[in-house]
């Protein structure tokens, strides 16, 4: 199973998480210190996997999210889908 198939675009933005690779039952992801707890709970409870989180800056995470999980119509520099804080993004905010 490829990691990007285990987490969809909406979940990636909502839970501020970018999958890197899977090692058996362990999923290695990028997240920020502020969002790691929420990302880990999502991976454990929803995906049933053991999270291994690499902490990165919010800017690095945003860049990875834009690259791996772009939103239709694109995202303008300095903005991101949904609200101004990754932790406040809700899937329905952009009509997705």
C-alpha positions as CSV (number, residue, x, y, z in Angstrom):
1,X,0.0,0.0,0.0
2,X,1.4,3.4,-1.0
3,X,1.3,6.0,1.9
4,X,-0.5,8.6,-0.2
5,X,-3.4,6.2,-0.7
6,X,-3.8,5.8,3.0
7,X,-4.4,9.5,3.6
8,X,-6.6,11.5,1.2
9,X,-6.2,15.1,0.2
10,X,-8.8,16.4,2.6
11,X,-7.5,14.4,5.5
12,X,-3.9,15.5,4.8
13,X,-4.8,19.2,5.1
14,X,-7.3,18.7,7.9
15,X,-4.9,16.7,10.1
16,X,-1.8,18.6,8.9
17,X,0.0,15.4,7.9
18,X,2.0,14.2,4.8
19,X,2.7,10.5,4.5
20,X,6.3,9.5,3.6
21,X,6.4,5.7,3.7
22,X,4.9,2.7,5.3
23,X,6.9,0.1,7.2
24,X,4.5,-2.8,7.9
25,X,2.0,-1.4,10.4
26,X,4.0,1.8,10.9
27,X,3.3,4.9,8.8
28,X,6.0,7.6,8.7
29,X,4.7,11.1,8.2
30,X,5.6,14.8,8.3
31,X,3.7,17.1,10.7
32,X,4.4,20.1,13.0
33,X,4.9,20.1,16.7
34,X,1.5,21.9,17.0
35,X,-0.4,19.3,15.0
36,X,1.5,16.1,15.7
37,X,-0.9,14.9,18.4
38,X,-3.9,15.3,16.2
39,X,-2.1,13.7,13.3
40,X,-1.1,10.7,15.5
41,X,-4.6,10.2,16.8
42,X,-6.0,10.2,13.2
43,X,-3.4,7.6,12.0
44,X,-4.1,5.4,15.1
45,X,-7.8,5.6,15.2
46,X,-8.9,6.0,11.6
47,X,-6.2,4.1,9.7
48,X,-5.3,1.6,12.5
49,X,-1.6,2.2,12.0
50,X,1.2,3.2,14.3
51,X,2.4,6.7,13.5
52,X,6.1,7.7,13.3
53,X,6.2,11.5,13.0
54,X,9.0,13.6,11.7
55,X,8.5,17.1,13.0
56,X,9.0,20.0,10.5
57,X,8.2,23.7,10.4
58,X,4.8,24.8,9.3
59,X,6.3,26.3,6.2
60,X,7.9,22.9,5.2
61,X,4.7,21.1,5.9
62,X,2.7,23.5,3.9
63,X,5.1,23.1,0.9
64,X,4.9,19.3,1.2
65,X,1.0,19.5,1.4
66,X,0.9,21.7,-1.7
67,X,3.2,19.4,-3.6
68,X,1.6,16.1,-2.7
69,X,-2.0,17.2,-2.2
70,X,-2.8,20.2,-4.3
71,X,-6.2,21.7,-4.4
72,X,-8.0,22.2,-7.7
73,X,-7.5,25.7,-9.0
74,X,-4.2,25.9,-7.2
75,X,-3.2,27.8,-4.1
76,X,-1.7,31.2,-4.3
77,X,1.6,31.9,-2.7
78,X,1.2,32.8,1.0
79,X,-2.2,31.2,1.3
80,X,-3.5,27.8,2.0
81,X,-6.9,26.1,1.5
82,X,-9.4,26.7,4.2
83,X,-8.7,28.8,7.2
84,X,-5.5,30.6,8.2
85,X,-4.3,27.8,10.6
86,X,-3.7,24.3,9.4
87,X,-5.4,23.0,12.5
88,X,-8.6,24.9,11.8
89,X,-9.1,23.6,8.2
90,X,-12.3,21.8,7.6
91,X,-12.9,19.7,4.5
92,X,-16.0,21.5,3.4
93,X,-14.4,25.0,3.5
94,X,-13.3,24.9,-0.1
95,X,-16.2,23.1,-1.6
96,X,-14.2,19.9,-1.6
